[in-house]
């Protein structure tokens, strides 16, 4: 049996969870900083770090109580070591390494994107390896081939703004709160998605690269020429452009890899219009789409605890001491090499 405490502090959410290889997810607690950063229209790194410091110890205690688990029951502690905000990462890393040192158990640095890539495995109907993953969030829009935990191949990514970043910037143009994705989606339900013909960036490029910066610019030009009564139509048309682009690229990814399973991970994966269209598109190709549970689409400790458990179960060698580094920018291949040295 492997039981892992997972700690996620890469950005603006403090996530703590306990995953057991026999019992599954035993407890999962999350504190979001949305209210803290909302008045600034985005994440303020220093405020994020300070809030993680305030929240992390009480959340660990609450998570252990929920799981009816003692510290002595833990096999390892997994934590997000990157990518992310440096100060925020340091909070989770230092607590994890200190606690693991005190308990004389391994501390496992986990790549934030690996957590997201594996998060659909926590659902009641998990995918089977290998599969294609679309990681779509505020910081990343990437297609990955996932052959097994620790074996990833980048197939394509955004050359500029990620899809989630485009949602946030468009929401700001429309005077909507941060984070923009849920507010754009809600407003879009009231609008006509055919009214404005926004560009579908790189949809005919023939590869799996993406670009969303120009789409945001196109929206800004339309917003400047219209009034608030048109905002629902703008939101709906913008959302349709994002969804069309991602669906087209997803179909291309399955065609290129000859795989039939598509996994969606990251916060934008919670968008209901995207889920609906992807389901129709991929089923039409004879494929199947998998998602993490809705509450695990955004950053959380459960995905980090699960990823850490896989490292132990697959006997991937962890670092042997409790000196540590954090990686605000971290290549996924370099991370995979960390566990092979």
C-alpha positions, 0 to 999 in steps of 0.5 A, spaced: 500 500 500 502 506 498 499 513 501 501 519 499 500 527 501 499 531 495 501 539 496 499 544 490 501 551 491 504 553 484 499 559 483 493 562 486 490 555 489 492 551 496 491 544 494 492 538 499 490 531 498 491 524 500 491 518 495 491 511 497 493 506 492 488 501 495 482 506 497 483 511 492 482 519 494 481 519 501 481 527 502 481 533 498 481 540 500 482 546 496 483 554 498 482 558 492 485 565 492 480 568 487 477 573 491 484 576 494 486 577 486 479 579 483 480 586 485 487 586 481 484 583 475 489 577 475 494 574 480 499 578 484 505 573 486 507 576 493 500 576 495 499 569 493 505 567 496 503 570 503 496 566 502 499 560 501 503 561 508 497 562 512 493 556 509 498 550 508 498 548 515 491 548 517 489 545 510 494 539 511 491 538 518 484 538 516 486 533 510 489 528 515 483 529 519 478 528 514 482 522 511 482 519 518 490 519 517 496 520 521 502 523 519 506 516 521 501 513 516 504 516 510 509 513 505 511 519 501 509 527 500 509 529 493 509 537 492 509 541 485 516 543 484 514 547 478 512 550 473 509 556 477 510 562 481 517 562 484 515 564 491 508 560 491 512 554 489 517 555 495 512 555 500 509 548 498 516 545 497 519 547 503 513 545 507 513 538 504 521 537 504 521 539 511 515 534 513 518 528 509 525 529 513 522 529 519 518 523 518 524 520 514 519 518 508 521 520 501 519 527 498 517 527 491 517 533 486 512 533 481 511 537 475 505 541 475 503 539 468 504 531 469 499 532 475 494 535 470 495 530 465 494 524 469 488 527 473 483 524 468 485 517 471 482 519 478 475 519 475 470 513 475 472 511 468 479 512 467 482 512 460 487 506 458 494 508 456 496 510 451 492 516 449 492 523 447 492 529 452 489 536 451 492 540 456 488 547 456 488 552 462 490 559 463 498 558 462 498 552 457 495 549 451 498 543 449 497 536 445 501 531 449 502 523 447 501 520 454 504 513 453 505 511 461 506 516 467 513 519 466 513 518 458 510 524 454 511 527 447 509 534 446 505 534 439 503 541 439 502 547 443 500 555 443 505 559 440 503 565 444 497 566 449 494 560 452 486 559 451 485 560 458 489 566 458 485 569 452 479 567 456 481 572 461 484 577 457 477 577 453 473 577 460 477 584 462 475 587 455 468 586 457 468 588 464 468 581 467 471 579 473 477 574 474 478 569 472 474 570 466 473 563 463 466 561 467 464 569 466 465 568 459 461 562 458 455 564 463 455 571 458 455 566 452 449 563 454 445 569 452 448 571 446 448 569 438 455 565 437 454 566 429 454 574 430 461 576 429 466 572 425 472 571 429 478 568 426 480 561 428 487 561 429 492 556 425 486 552 424 488 550 417 496 550 419 496 542 418 500 541 425 498 541 432 500 548 433 496 554 436 495 561 437 490 565 441 493 572 441 490 574 435 483 572 437 484 576 443 486 582 438 480 581 434 475 581 440 478 588 442 477 591 435 470 589 436 469 591 443 471 598 441 466 599 436 460 596 440 456 597 446 455 593 452 448 590 449 452 587 444 457 583 449 453 577 450 454 576 442 461 577 443 462 572 448 458 567 445 462 568 438 469 568 442 467 562 445 465 559 439 472 561 436 476 557 441 471 551 441 472 550 434 479 551 434 480 546 439 476 541 436 479 541 429 486 540 433 484 535 437 481 531 431 488 532 427 491 529 434 488 523 434 489 522 426 496 523 427 497 519 432 492 513 430 490 513 437 482 513 439 482 516 446 482 523 448 484 526 455 482 533 457 485 536 463 486 543 465 481 549 467 478 550 460 476 543 460 470 545 465 467 549 459 461 545 458 460 548 450 467 545 449 465 538 452 459 538 448 463 539 442 469 535 443 464 529 445 460 530 438 467 531 434 471 525 437 465 520 437 464 522 430 471 519 429 470 513 433 474 515 439 472 517 446 473 523 450 475 523 458 475 528 463 477 529 470 472 530 475 469 537 474 472 539 481 479 537 479 479 540 472 483 546 476 489 546 480 488 541 486 492 537 491 489 530 488 492 530 482 499 531 485 498 526 490 496 521 485 502 523 480 506 521 486 503 515 488 505 513 481 512 514 482 512 509 487 508 504 484 512 504 478 519 504 482 521 511 479 527 513 483 526 519 487 531 524 489 535 521 495 536 527 500 532 533 502 535 538 499 531 541 493 530 546 488 523 549 485 523 550 477 518 556 475 520 554 468 520 547 467 521 542 461 517 536 461 522 532 458 528 535 463 523 533 469 522 526 466 530 525 466 530 527 474 526 520 475 531 516 471 538 519 474 
